[in-house]
Amino acid sequence: MPASNRQARPSTAPRARGRINGKLIKHPPPQLGQRPKDTIQIGSSTPFISGLKRVQKQLKVCTRPFLTVQGLGKSIEKVLALGVKLMELDHVVEVRTSTLRVVDEFTEIINDECRNDVDNDDTEIMRAREVSKVELRVYV
């Protein structure tokens, strides 16, 4: 279709919140105490083979009947691929999904500078958002 015949589609869903003119500071999800040694966190920058080897090594020394592999946001696809690979290697894998609430901080920009004054709390806006989480239980 030629570019001249394309029409912009109007947004069907109204935005619930307005755009904030400022600098976004993403905070990591809260840690609920100390993570057990039988839990492996996979990040988006973790190489697939390294994650697989880490899981296999940890399965040999696991003290519980299962090993937990977790991933958030962008790393969900990698964690699920690890689960499929472990199933191909004859491990029993259980998949659980959930949602975590994380907080983002916005610092208002005034005159092309970020105001981050301690005295003025009105320039910081905190906003909660939800991040998807997947958890694999790999049984020994």
C-alpha positions in Angstrom: 0.0 0.0 0.0 1.5 3.4 -0.9 2.4 5.7 1.9 0.0 8.4 0.7 -3.0 6.1 1.1 -2.3 5.3 4.7 -4.3 6.9 7.4 -3.5 7.3 11.0 -5.8 5.3 13.2 -7.1 7.2 16.2 -6.3 5.6 19.6 -9.3 3.6 20.8 -8.4 3.6 24.5 -8.1 6.9 26.3 -4.9 7.2 28.4 -5.7 7.1 32.1 -2.7 9.1 33.1 -1.1 12.1 31.5 2.5 12.2 30.3 5.0 13.6 32.9 7.7 15.9 31.6 10.7 14.7 33.6 13.5 12.2 34.1 12.4 8.6 34.7 14.3 6.7 37.5 13.3 3.0 37.5 13.7 1.2 40.8 14.3 -2.5 41.1 11.6 -4.7 42.4 11.6 -5.1 46.2 13.5 -8.1 47.6 11.5 -10.1 50.1 14.3 -11.0 52.5 17.3 -13.1 51.6 16.9 -15.2 48.5 17.4 -19.0 49.2 20.3 -20.7 47.6 17.9 -23.0 45.7 16.6 -20.0 43.7 18.3 -18.7 40.5 17.5 -15.3 39.0 17.8 -15.1 35.2 18.2 -11.6 33.8 17.7 -10.4 30.3 21.5 -10.2 29.8 22.1 -13.7 31.1 23.4 -15.9 28.2 21.1 -19.0 27.6 23.9 -21.6 27.9 25.3 -20.0 31.0 21.8 -20.1 32.6 21.3 -23.7 31.6 24.7 -24.7 33.0 24.0 -22.8 36.3 20.6 -24.6 36.6 22.2 -28.0 35.9 25.0 -27.4 38.4 22.6 -26.3 41.1 20.3 -29.3 40.5 23.2 -31.6 41.6 23.6 -29.8 45.0 20.0 -28.8 45.6 18.8 -29.5 49.2 15.1 -29.1 48.5 13.0 -31.3 46.2 12.9 -28.6 43.6 15.0 -25.7 42.2 13.4 -22.4 41.5 14.3 -20.3 38.4 12.8 -16.8 38.2 12.7 -14.1 35.5 11.0 -10.7 35.3 9.9 -8.6 32.3 12.2 -9.1 29.3 13.8 -12.3 30.6 10.5 -14.2 30.7 11.1 -15.7 27.2 14.6 -16.8 28.2 13.3 -18.5 31.4 10.6 -20.3 29.5 13.1 -21.5 26.9 15.2 -22.8 29.7 12.2 -24.7 31.0 11.6 -26.3 27.6 15.2 -27.3 27.3 15.1 -28.8 30.8 12.0 -30.8 29.9 13.9 -32.1 26.8 16.6 -33.2 29.3 13.9 -35.3 31.2 13.3 -32.9 34.1 9.9 -32.3 35.5 9.2 -28.6 35.2 6.3 -26.6 36.7 5.5 -23.1 35.5 4.0 -20.4 37.7 3.2 -16.8 36.6 2.6 -13.7 38.7 2.8 -10.0 38.7 5.0 -7.7 40.8 4.3 -4.1 41.6 7.4 -1.8 41.2 7.7 1.9 41.7 9.1 4.4 39.2 10.2 7.8 40.2 9.9 10.9 38.0 12.0 14.0 38.6 10.5 17.1 37.1 12.6 19.0 34.5 12.6 22.7 34.8 14.8 24.8 32.3 16.5 21.7 30.9 17.8 20.7 34.3 16.6 18.0 36.6 15.5 19.4 39.9 16.5 16.9 42.6 16.4 19.2 45.6 16.1 17.7 49.1 14.1 20.7 50.2 11.4 20.6 47.5 9.5 17.3 47.5 6.9 18.6 45.0 9.3 17.8 42.0 9.3 14.1 42.6 6.4 11.9 41.5 6.2 8.2 42.4 4.2 5.9 40.2 3.5 2.2 40.5 3.6 -0.2 37.6 3.2 -3.9 37.3 5.9 -6.2 35.9 5.2 -9.8 34.8 7.1 -12.6 36.6 7.6 -16.2 35.7 8.9 -18.9 38.0 10.0 -22.4 37.1 10.1 -25.2 39.6 12.5 -27.8 38.3 12.1 -31.0 40.3 15.2 -33.0 41.1 
